[in-house]
Structure formats: structure tokens, C-alpha cells
Amino acid sequence: MTRREWMLGAAAATAACRREGRVEIDEYGVLFDRQAEGFPASAASAVRVNGKLWMSFMRASDAAAGLLPSSAESPDWGRTWTDPQPLGRELPEDMWRDASGQFLGLAPFGPTARGTLITVGFHTRKPVRDGSYREDVRWRPGSCLIGRREKGEERFDYTVHPSGTFLGEQFAAPGVVMRTGRLVLQVWGAAAQGENWQCGVLLSDNDGKLWRYRQVGPPAPVEMRDDPDMPVGFNEQTLHHAPDGRLVSIIRARAKLGRLEQSPRDTWFYRSESRDGGETWSRPQPTNLAGTGAPSSGIYLPDGSLLMAARIPYARDLYRLEDPEAYGLHIARSMDAGLTWQTVRMIQQDPGGRPFNNYYNAMNGVFVRTGGAEWRYVFGEFRHQENIHRVLSLRLRFVTG
């Protein structure tokens, strides 16, 4: 019996013992489509603030130059939107006035226990496609950007953390607000040029004014590289916050670190947990969930199970696919705190029924809580060949009985 077969069997056995609740998915549709007005939005993130959905967006890219983030609000879940506005203009002018040779990305986070809204992201003056791909991703030092807008204020107050503050490369993203009030963001990158990637968290106990770095996934050994000149390792994470205070991170692992033997382009997600609010983390271990494109934070369902989403992997025989040719979104659930996962739903078409025919059609998303046991999953649709950049969403409900 292989490791994967054992883990799938364990997941099925665990699920059979705990089927008191189920996840229902409906209301799948287009949330935001203003591309015809000059606002491509295949990369998006959102939070709920004062009953409204506040979303940041831009055209999806791998930190390509010349792109700047925008934001808009909707009081009615996408039926109407405010006019899109530039995001991040409180930052130093040289970061956004001429974007042709640099990248600036921001995502909303929060609100905090005090009602403060956070924006988090990064700025780099060496974007992808400046040279060859190999040259561009080899080393991208940049600033970690964290903005605060306290309750009642209209403008963000930004802190620019230069390269080397937490890591050399500082690709920061949202995370979770703990019940204690502690804020947990995620960040990944190489600490120094020539090293492999590591991932970690940024912690704040004073409403986002000061932050400290704690490592989650350590730098991978050099032997994990396919190309001796190209960095690999742990990078993007999906953080889950349990009712008992435990944090679970589901981590993307690159190259030989987590590669599927039967599918060289795919990797397993890894799992790590913290029982002290993110200060220390267990050694990452592989799960039976494969793919990329996951949200920055997942869901702890009322029965204690975990829920997350990821891209359907390249492998066609790893999961049961209704359309063997299509890609898309894999919504998965874990009954054992993230070690093993089972499929809840495969979404392989857009709301109009058009198949996701490319691995990148369904981009990284975000869960937004709308009720006690109800969420929306907001994610970008990126069809490069057809030049389609819009935001989709669906509703998830936890139902018992």
C-alpha cells in the first residue's frame, strides 16, 4: 500500500465516522466584471466591512510590471458596485506614479478586533519579465507593505518594511484575526540571494502597528532544486484558526520537495500547526492534497473539520473528474486537522458553462464569512487566450441533519 492509498483510506474512514454535517454549494455566478471599462480583475481579494464587500483587484500576473491595484465596494454582493478607485496612493509616490518598471500589489485584511482595516502586500523594483523568466524569479528583493485604516478614518497609514526586515524577498499576504486579537499574516521568500524559499507568519499584538516574523516552513535543502540556479521550497500558505486557538497552515511546496511521482508538474501541500499563537510551528509534513492556487485563509467548520480550495492539479487520474479534460477549482475538506483531505466539489466550468480549459483559469481566492455557518468564496477567472479577467463567487453553507 502506497502512502497516498493509506492516507486516502484514513480520510474515508474518518469521514464515515463524522458525517453529521455537510457543505452545500450554490449561487455560483459572476461577482465583478468591469473589464470593458478598463478594469481587468482576475486577481482579487475581499473582506466584509460594515455590511459591505470591499474588494481589491488587478489583472492576474506573476508580479509583472506596469500593474497597479484598484478597489471597489458592493453593498449587495455584486449587484451594484462603487466606481473603482486606485489603492495604495498613500504610499510613496515613486512606488505608483511610474509603474512601468516595478510591481505593486495589495490585498485587504481584517477588520481587526478594534475595527481597523489592514492592507498587506509587496512592492518590487525587479518585476517578472524584466529579463528571462529564469533571471526574474531567481531573486526579487522587495518591500513588505502594511497599511492601517483605523475605524472612522478615510486614509491608510502605511509602513514600508524594506528588503531584509523579515526576509530578503517578502511576498506578504493576508491571514487570520485570532480570537485573542492577535493578527497573523503570511509571508514567504528567500532570506538571502542564492537561498531557497521559506515561509512564515507576521504576528502583531498591537492592532497591526508592530510586526515580528516567525518561520513556519524552513528553507529547503539545495538538493530539492531541479535547476541548481533556481530557488524552490515552501511558499504560499492557507491558514486555519481553530476555536481552541490552534493554527493550522496548509503550505504549497515546490519542485522535489513535494512532487507527485506520477505527475511531475504537481506537488503535494504540506501541513504545519502552532499551539502558541504562531510563535512556534511543527515540522511540515506532506498531506494527500495536491495543487496550488489556494486562499490565504481557510475555514474551520462547526464540527471541527477544515475546508479550503485549490486548483485542480494537472494529473487527470488523481481525483474523480466529471470532465477529464478540464481544470478548475477543487473544494476539499479535512476531518483530521489538515493531514488528509476529501473532495467536496470539483468546479470545472464558469457560471455560463464554459469549461476551464487551462490550469490558471481559476485563480487564488478568499473566503468571506456572511453568517454563522455561511461563506462566500471569491476568486478570479483568468483566461489569457480569450482576454477574460473577471471575479466569480459561490456560496458555501454548513448544514446539519
N, C-alpha and C positions, 0 to 999 in steps of 0.2 A: 504493500500500500504506500503510495507516494504521500509527501507532506500535504499537497493540495487535497488529495482524496480524503485524508484523515481530517483535515480542517473543515471540509465541506460536510463530512459526516457529523462532526461535532456541532456544526452550526445547525444542521437539520434537526438533530436530537434536542438541542437546546430550544429551538423554535417550537418544536412539537409540545414541549412542556409549558410554554408560555405564550399561548395564543389568546389570552384574554382580551387583547386589544389589536386593532388593525388600523392601517393607514389607508385612507381614501384620498384619491387624487381626482380633481375636476377643475372646471373653469380655466382651461388651458387656452390662452389667446395672446394676441399682440398687446403689449403694455405701452410701448412708446415707439413711434415711427415718424421722425421728423427729418429724415434724410433728404427729402425733396426740398427742404428749406435750408439745407446746408449743415445739418446736424446728424452725421452718422453716429450710431450708438450701439456698436457691437461689444463694447466693453463697458459694463455698468455695475454700480453698487448702490445700495439704498438703505435707508433707515426710516423708521416711523417717528415723527416729531409732531407733537400736539395734534395728533389725529390725521396728519398728512404724511404722504410718502415723499421724502426728499431724496433725490437721486442725482448722482454724478455719473457722467458718461463721456465717452470719446470713441473714436474708431479703434477697434482692436488692433494691436500690434505687439511686437516683441520689443517694446521700448524704442520704437522708431522715431526719428527726428521730425520736428515740424508739427507735432500734435499737442493740443492743449485741452485740458478738461473743462467741461461745462456742467451746469446743474439746472434742475427744474423741480417744481413741486406739483403734486396732484392731491386734491382733497377727496377724490372719488375713485381711487385705484385705476387710474389711467384713462378714464373717460374724458377728463379735461386736464390740461397742464398749463402752468405759467410759462411765459416766454423764457426759453433757455438763457442763462446768464453765465459769463465767464466765472470760473472757480480758481481761487488762488491768487487773485490780484493784490492781496495784501502782502504777498511775498516780494522780495527784492525784484526790482523791475527788470534786471538783466536776466532773470530766470524765465520771463514770459514775453517780454517785448519783442525779441527776435528768437523765435523757437526753431529756426531752420537748422541749427546745428546742435540741438540738445533735446532732452526729453523731460517732461514734467507730468507726473500722474498723481492724482489724489482720490481718496475714497472716504465717504462719511463713516463715522463710528459713534456709537452711543445711542441716546444720550446717557450721561453718567448719572449717578445717584443724586447729584446736585443739579441736574438738568443741563449740564454743559454738553455742547455738541463738539465732537472731535473730527478733524480731517487728518488723514495719515497717508503718506505716500513717499515718493522719492524723486530726486532730480539728478540727472547725469548729463555731463557735457560730452560724453562719448556714446552716442546712440548706436543701436544696431543698424547695420547697413552703411556705416561711415566708411568701412573698408570691406573686406570679405567677411563672411559670416564667422569664420574661424577667428579672425582677428578681433571682431567686435565683441564676441561673447567671452573671450579669454580673460578679460579684466575690465570691469566697468565700475570704477570708484565713483561714488556719488553721495549726495546729502540725503539724510533721512529727514523728512518734513512732518512736523506735527503741529496742527493748529487747534486753538481752543476758542469757542464762542460761548461765553457764559450766558446763562438764562437771562433774557431781556436785552441782550446786546445784539447788534446787527452785523458786526465785523469780526473776522477771525484774527486772533493774535498768534502769529506763527513763531516757532522756534526752528531754526535751521541747524541740524546736527551734522557737521561736516564729516567727510570720509575719515574713518578711524575712530569716531566717537564710540560706536558699538562694534562695527565691523568695517572692513575696507569698502566692500560692496554692501549696500544697505537697502535691500529691496523690502520695504516695510508695507504692511497691510493691516486691516482691522483684525479684531479678535473677539474677546468677550468682556462683559462687565460682570464681575463676580458679585455675589450677594453681600460680601463684606464691603463692597465699594471699590475694591482693587480693580484697576484697569489692566488688561492683558492684551497687548498687540503682538503680532508675529513679525519676524524679520529673518532674512536669510542672505547669504552671500559668502564670499571668501574673505577671511580676515586680512590676508595679505596677498600680493600678487604671486602667482605660482602655486598657491594652496588650493585644495579642493573646497567645495562649498560646505557650510554648516548652517543649521537653522536654530533659531532661538526665539525667545519672547522678550518683550519690553514690559516692565512692570512699573506701575505708578500707584502710590497710596495717598497722593495729594491732589486728586482730580485732574491729573494729566499735566501738572506743572513740571515735575521732575520724573525722569525715567532711568531705569537700570536694566542692563542686559543679563539674561540667564540662558545658558546653552541648553538646547533640547536634543538636537541631533549633532554629534561631533563630526569634524571633518573626516571624510572617507579616506582610507589609505590610497596612496598613489596607484597601487595595483588595480584599483577599481576602474581606472580610466581605460577607454578603448583607444584613445589617441593620447600619447604622453604629454601633448601640449594643451589638451582641452580639459578644463575642470569639470568634475561631476560631484555628486554627493546628495545630501539632504537639502531640500529647498522648501517649497510651499507646504503649508500645514492647514488642517481643518481642526480647530479647537472645539472641544465639547466641555461644558461646565455642568457637573453633576449636582443634584440637590444637596449632597453631603459635602460639597466643596471640592471634590476631586476634579482635576483637569485631565482630560484625555486628548492627546494630539495624534491625528492620523496624518502621516508625513509622506510626501512624494519623494521617492528615491530614484536616482538616475544611474543609467548605464549598468555595469556589472553588479552594483550594489544591490539592486532588486530585480534584475532582469528575469523574465519568464523564459525558461529553457526552450519552450515550444514556440515562442513568439518574440524574436529579438528586439522588436520595436516597442514592446510593452514592459512595464515594471510593476511589481507589487507595491502597494502602500505599506508603510511601516507604522507601528504603534508605540507610543510612549505615554507615561502618565506621571502626574505630580500629585502628591498628597499634602503639600505645604504651600499651596497657592502659587505655584510656578517657580519657586526658588530652586528646587532640585527636581530632576526627571529621571525616570527609569531608562535603562538601556533600550534603544529602539529595537523592536522585533518585527519580523515580517508578518503580514496578515494574508488572507486569501482574497483580498480585494485588489483588482488591477485597474490601471487607468491614470488619468491626470485630470486637470480642469475642475478641481473641486473648490467649494466655497471656503472662505476664511474661517467660518464657524459652522458647526453642525447643531443638531437638535438632540436634547435629552427628552424622550417621550415620557409621559406619566407613569408607564410601567417600568421605567429604568432602562429601556433599550435606547440605542443610539440610531440616528438617522443622518445620512449625508447623501450627496450627489457627486457624480464624477462622469467624465466622458466614457462612453463605451469603448473598450480597447480595440486595437487593430485585430486581435485574434478573433476569428469567426466562430470558434468552437469552445471558447472558454465559458460562455453563458448561453442560455437559450434565447435566440433572437427570432422575433417574428419575421423580420426582413433580414436575411443573411447578408445582403449587400450594403445595408445602411448602417450609419453610425448614430450618434446622438447622446442622450442623457440616460445614465444608469442611476436610479434611486435605490439605495441599499440600506439595510437595517441590521444592526448587531445586537444580539441578546447577551453577549459576554464582554461588554465594555470595550468593544472595538477590535477584538482579536480575530473573530470570524464574522462573515457578512453573508446575508442572503438577499436576493433580488426582491424589491417591492414592485418596481415598474421599469420597463425599458421604453423610453420615448424616442422614436426613430423618425418622426415626421414633424414638420412645423404645423401650426394650427390650421393651415389650409390643406394639409395632407401631402405636402411635397416632402419626399424623403430627405433626410440628412445624408448627403452622399459624400461628405468629407469629414475627416476626423475633427476638424476645427469648427464645424457648423454650430455646435453648442459650446459656448464659452463659459469660463468660470462664473458662478452665480453667487447669490446671497439669500439666506433665509430671513424673512421679515415676519415677526410674530404679529398676528392680527387678533388673537383672542387667547383664551386659556389653553386650548389644545388645537389651535389652528394657526397655520403659517402660509405665507406666500413664498414661492421660490422664484426669484427674479434673475434672469440670465440673458446674455447677449446671443443673438443669432448672427453668425459671421459667414457669409457666402462670398468668398473673394471673387470667384469667377463671374458670378452674377451681379457683383457690386451691391450686395444687400447687407445693411448694417442696422439692425433694429433690436429692440428689447422685448423678450417674451416673459410670460409668467404663468404659474399654475398654483392652485390651492391645494394644500395638504391638511387633512384633518385626522386626528387620532380618535377612533370610535371604539367604545366597549360594548359588549353584549351581542 
